[in-house]
């Protein structure tokens, strides 16, 4: 049986289900289906490849996958857009496929599933994202919100800034996490003019109200940080809703930015801003 691939599909997962090899009604070579699935297990291979065991809970197009008899268990492996023979990490569409490498068992995802045949029953899947509708309830905060998150690229380094919540009570500690990941295939080294490698800055209305590093002492010596291919490093700090002088700030909306404090002040990669609200 031959396969026919739609040309614009570039992120895909090869999916095989041995139990359904004879069930030809589950696929069509020219159809696309929106699916919802649960991650059952994950096996990480050479970065950024990952093999996922998924339970497909719903399918919008029964010609691709017919869930009439209940959820289907499938095994899937991801693939990314390439430029020539190399994965193009500057292509923002690849972020949806990189996410597959960081999924955890129990995660609920949405994706687009397209049928394709190489041996038996196999599919292509792309546009992967976590689904927020499966977040357990109730949430203690009376105003549930999605934790804010911002991602940017600096060469082959992906920078991610996130807070543990979007809305906080007045005086409640705010947890900030800044993660850098080498999504390339070669090591990347950053140089710093002191022991300080990163910083968090909070502003309100364009005015800086807090900087993590202000008032802190750092060793004045050149240091470096090397990330191997696929390696990540996270920096976590807590903001206690005070200004740089230690005074308690008022309720309102604040913006948070994180950055690497490289020796070259003109080339300091950053992530953000993200918005948080104090009630």
C-alpha positions in Angstrom: 0.0 0.0 0.0 1.6 3.3 -0.9 1.5 6.5 1.1 0.7 10.1 0.0 2.0 12.9 2.3 0.5 16.4 2.3 3.5 18.7 1.4 3.0 21.3 4.2 3.1 18.9 7.0 6.5 19.0 8.6 6.1 18.3 12.3 4.9 14.7 12.7 4.8 11.6 14.9 5.1 8.2 13.4 2.3 6.2 15.1 2.0 2.4 15.1 -0.7 0.3 16.6 -0.1 -3.4 16.1 -3.6 -4.2 17.5 -5.3 -2.2 14.8 -3.2 -3.4 11.8 -6.1 -5.0 10.2 -8.7 -2.3 11.0 -8.6 -0.3 7.8 -11.6 1.8 8.8 -9.5 3.7 11.3 -7.5 5.7 8.7 -7.7 7.5 5.4 -4.7 8.8 3.5 -6.2 12.2 2.8 -8.0 13.2 6.1 -7.0 15.2 9.2 -8.5 14.9 12.6 -8.3 17.0 15.8 -7.6 14.6 18.7 -7.4 14.8 22.4 -5.1 12.3 24.2 -3.6 11.4 27.5 0.1 10.7 27.9 0.5 7.2 29.5 4.2 6.9 29.3 7.3 8.5 27.7 10.7 7.2 26.6 13.1 10.0 25.8 15.7 9.1 23.1 18.4 11.2 21.5 17.3 14.8 22.0 14.7 15.9 20.9 13.2 12.6 19.9 10.7 11.0 22.3 8.4 8.0 22.1 5.0 8.4 23.7 2.3 5.9 24.6 -1.0 7.8 24.2 -4.6 7.1 25.0 -6.6 8.9 22.3 -9.8 10.0 24.0 -11.5 11.7 21.1 -11.2 12.2 17.3 -13.1 14.7 15.3 -12.8 12.7 12.0 -13.7 9.0 12.2 -12.1 8.4 8.9 -8.8 8.9 10.5 -9.4 7.3 13.9 -12.7 6.0 15.0 -13.2 6.1 18.8 -16.7 4.6 18.6 -15.5 1.6 20.6 -13.7 3.6 23.3 -10.3 5.2 23.8 -7.5 3.8 21.6 -3.9 3.2 22.9 -1.2 4.2 20.4 2.6 4.6 20.4 4.0 7.8 18.8 7.4 9.2 18.0 8.0 12.9 17.2 9.7 14.6 14.2 10.5 18.2 13.5 10.7 20.7 10.7 14.2 20.6 9.0 16.2 23.0 7.0 18.1 20.8 4.6 19.3 17.9 6.7 19.4 19.8 10.0 16.5 20.5 12.4 15.6 24.2 12.2 15.3 25.3 15.8 14.7 28.9 14.7 11.4 27.7 13.2 8.8 28.6 15.9 6.6 25.7 14.8 9.2 23.3 16.2 8.3 24.5 19.8 5.1 22.4 19.6 7.2 19.3 18.7 9.9 20.1 21.3 7.2 20.0 23.9 6.8 16.3 23.3 10.2 15.7 24.8 9.1 17.4 28.1 5.7 15.8 28.4 5.0 13.8 31.6 2.7 10.8 32.2 -0.8 12.1 32.9 -0.5 15.2 30.6 -3.5 15.9 28.5 -2.7 17.1 25.0 -4.4 18.2 21.8 -3.0 17.5 18.3 -3.8 17.1 14.7 -3.7 13.6 13.4 -3.3 12.7 9.8 -3.3 9.2 8.3 -0.3 7.8 6.4 0.8 4.3 5.6 4.3 2.8 5.6 3.8 -0.6 7.2 0.4 -1.6 8.7 -1.5 1.3 10.3 0.6 4.5 10.9 -0.3 8.2 11.3 1.3 11.6 11.2 0.6 14.0 14.1 1.6 17.7 14.6 0.5 20.9 16.3 0.9 19.3 19.8 -0.1 21.4 22.8 -1.1 20.7 26.4 -4.9 21.0 27.0 -5.9 23.1 30.0 -9.4 21.7 30.2 -8.2 18.7 32.1 -6.8 20.6 35.1 -8.2 19.0 38.2 -10.7 21.0 40.2 -11.3 22.6 42.6 -8.4 25.0 42.7 -8.0 26.6 46.1 -7.6 30.1 44.7 -11.0 31.7 44.3 -10.0 33.1 41.0 -8.4 30.2 39.1 -5.8 31.2 36.5 -3.3 29.7 34.1 0.3 30.2 35.2 1.9 32.8 32.9 4.8 31.6 30.7 7.0 33.2 28.0 9.5 31.5 25.6 12.1 33.0 23.4 15.1 31.8 21.3 18.7 33.0 21.4 20.6 31.0 18.7 20.1 27.4 19.8 19.2 28.3 23.4 15.5 28.3 24.3 14.8 30.7 27.3 11.6 30.1 29.3 10.2 32.4 32.1 7.3 31.3 34.2 5.6 32.1 37.5 3.7 29.5 39.6 0.5 31.5 39.3 -1.0 34.5 37.5 -3.0 36.0 40.4 -1.7 36.4 44.0 -3.1 37.6 47.3 -1.4 40.7 48.7 1.8 39.6 50.5 1.8 36.1 49.0 5.3 35.0 47.8 5.7 34.9 44.0 7.8 32.0 42.6 9.7 32.8 39.4 11.5 30.2 37.3 13.9 31.0 34.5 15.0 28.0 32.4 17.6 27.8 29.6 17.8 24.8 27.3 20.3 24.0 24.6 18.0 22.7 21.7 21.0 22.4 19.3 23.3 19.6 18.5 26.5 21.2 19.9 27.6 22.6 23.2 27.0 26.3 23.9 29.1 28.4 26.3 28.2 31.7 27.9 30.7 34.0 29.7 30.0 36.2 32.7 32.0 38.9 34.3 31.0 37.9 37.8 29.4 35.0 39.6 26.0 36.5 38.7 24.6 34.6 35.7 21.0 35.9 35.7 18.5 38.5 36.9 14.8 39.0 37.4 13.3 42.5 36.9 9.8 43.5 37.8 8.1 46.7 36.5 4.8 48.5 36.9 3.7 50.9 34.3 7.1 50.8 32.7 8.9 51.8 35.9 11.2 49.3 37.6 10.1 48.4 41.1 12.3 45.4 41.9 15.5 43.8 40.7 16.6 40.5 42.2 20.3 41.4 42.1 20.0 44.8 43.6 21.9 45.0 46.9 23.5 41.6 46.5 27.3 41.0 46.4 28.7 38.8 43.6 32.3 37.5 43.2 34.1 39.7 40.6 35.7 37.0 38.5 35.1 35.8 35.0 33.0 32.6 35.0 31.4 30.5 32.2 28.4 28.2 31.8 28.4 25.4 29.2 25.2 23.6 28.2 25.6 20.4 26.3 23.1 19.5 23.6 19.7 18.8 25.2 20.9 20.1 28.6 18.8 22.6 30.7 19.5 24.8 33.6 16.9 26.5 35.8 17.1 29.5 38.1 14.4 29.9 40.7 13.8 32.9 43.0 11.0 34.2 45.2 9.6 37.8 45.0 7.8 38.8 48.3 6.0 41.7 46.7 8.4 44.3 48.0 10.2 47.1 46.2 13.9 47.3 45.9 14.0 49.3 49.1 12.0 46.5 51.0 8.7 48.4 51.1 5.5 46.4 50.5 4.0 47.2 47.1 0.3 47.9 46.4 -2.1 45.7 44.5 -2.1 45.9 40.7 -0.6 44.4 37.6 3.1 43.8 37.3 5.4 42.7 34.5 8.3 40.3 35.0 11.4 39.8 32.8 14.3 37.4 33.2 17.7 37.6 31.5 21.2 36.2 31.4 23.7 38.7 32.6 26.4 38.0 30.1 29.7 39.9 30.1 28.7 41.6 26.9 25.9 43.9 28.1 24.8 44.5 24.5 23.9 40.8 24.0 22.0 39.7 27.0 19.2 37.2 26.0 16.0 37.5 27.9 12.5 36.0 28.3 9.3 37.8 29.0 7.7 39.9 30.0 4.9 37.9 31.7 2.1 39.6 33.6 1.1 38.8 37.2 -1.7 40.4 39.3 -1.7 41.2 43.0 -5.1 41.5 44.5 
